[in-house]
Amino acid sequence: ENMLVAELPQKSGELSGEGLREYQDMLPDSESLLRSFIVTSSEVYENTQYGFKFLLPGSWEGYDIITDKWEGLSQGQPEGGRAVETGPVINIRHPEWTSEHPRQDIPIMVFALAQWQAMQDGEFHIGAAPVGPRELGRGDRFVFALPARYNYAFPTGYEEVESILECSPLR
């Protein structure tokens, strides 16, 4: 277990100038605190089919996995046209999600390396967003990405999902 131990000043006026800067330098920033939180109190979703793990805070214990698919349309083809490429989307769903009170899922698009390269080369596009999916990480055979505008509706929990994603939870 990692533990931060710092000797706090006895009186409020004891820290100023260089001493205050040294004290502040000892404190972890919010990202490292969150990263530490995720690592020490985490749920781990492991996907053996595509070869990745995704770290989640303990509050996600009991999450569900909802699978869907993405479709890539050839450039110049309108939305709703014939898909030229497809692949899975793995949605990690918060355990408190209900149809009456939906929460932000964590959607992970899976691309074969050749599919990712073809999309980068402009051979196809996904959705109407002016930007493509954002790479979260990759393995020997697959690229894992976050859909563009996945949280456009700002559902409950979108801030928590953003915080989780900022900590590079894909392994």
N, C-alpha and C positions, 0 to 999 in steps of 0.2 A: 504494500500500500504506500502510495506517495502521500507525504504530509508536508505542508508548509509550516515552518516554525519561524516566527519572527518575534523579537522582543519589542513590545510596544512601549512607547515613552510613558513615563509615569505622570507627567504633567503635560497639558496641551501645548505649552510654549516651548517644549524641549526640542522640537524639530523645526528647523528653518534652513533656508539656503541649501548648502551642499548636503547637510544631513537629511533634509527632506527629500532631495533628489535620490540619494542612496537608498532611503527607505522605500520610495516609490519604485525604484528599479528592482527591489526585492519582490514586489508584488506581481503576481501573474496577471497578464492582460485577460480581458474577457474571453477571447478565443481560446487561450490555453486552459482557462478554467472550464469552459464548456467541453473542450476536447478531453480534459481529465475526467469530467463528469461522465461523458459518454463511455470512455474506456473503463472506468471503475464501476459503473452501475448500469451496464448495458445488456440489452437483448441483442442477440446476433441472428440475423436472417442469413442462412447459408443456402445458396442455389448451386447445387452440384451439376445440374444440366449445363449451365453456362459458366461455371467456375468462378463465382464471386461470393463475397460475404458483405453484408451491410450492417454497420453498427447502429444501434438505436438506443435511446435513453430507456431506463428501466420502466418509465411510464408507458412505454409501448408494449409491455408484456401482454400477450394475448392478441397481438396484431393478426390480421388476415392478409392473405395473398390473393389478389384478384388479377387474373390474366386477361389481356386484351391484345390487340395487334395494331401496329402502325402500318400505313400505306403510303408508298412513295409514288407520286405522279410524275410523268415525264414533263420536262420544262415546256411551258406554253399550253399545257393541258389544264382546263379549268377544274376547280374543286368539284368533286363528284365524278370525275372521269375515271377511266380504267387504271387500276394500280399496276405499275411496272415492277415494283419491289414491295415486299412486305416483310414484317418481322414482329417479334413479340414485344409487348409492353408488360412489365411486371409492376403492378401497383401494390405498394405496402400500405395497408389501411390501418389507421389508428383504431385501437380496441373500443373507443367510445363513439365511433362512427355509427349513426343510424340513418335510415332514410328520412326521418323527420328532422334530424340535426346532423347533416353530413359534415365531415371534416376534411381537411386537405390530405389527399393521398400523397405518397412519395412514388412518382412514376419513373420507372427505369426502362428506357428503350434499349433493346438489344439489336446490334448490327453486326453482321459478319464484317470482317475487315474490308473485303472488297466492296460491300454495300456502302460502308462509311466513306470510302475513298470515292466511289461513284457519286455519292451525294455531294461531297466536297468539290468534286470536279464539275458539278452542275448538271449531271445527267438526269437527276430527278429532284423533286422537292417534296416536303412534307407540310401539309397545311397551308394556310394563307398568311402566316406570319412572315414579315420581311427578313427574319433571321431564322437560321436552322436550329436544330437541337444543340445543346451544350454538352460537350464531353465531360463525363464524370470520371472516367478511367477506362483502361483497356487491359485485356489479357492477351494470350497468344493467338486466340481465334476470334475474339469479339471486342467490340467497342460498346461501352455502356454510356448512355446519354440521357439528359433531362430534356423533355419536350419544350419547345419555345412556348412561352406564355402559359405554362401549365397551371399557374395560379392566378390567371387573369381576373377571376371572379372574387378573389380575396376571401375564400371560405374560412370558417373557423379553423384555427390551427395553422394557417399559412405562415405566420411568423415563426412558429416552432419548427416547421419543416425547413424554412430558410436557415435557421440557426443550426439545425442538424447538418444541412448540406454544406454550410460554411466550414464544417469540421472535417471535410473529406472522409466521410464514413465508409466509402466503398473500398474494399480490400480484395 
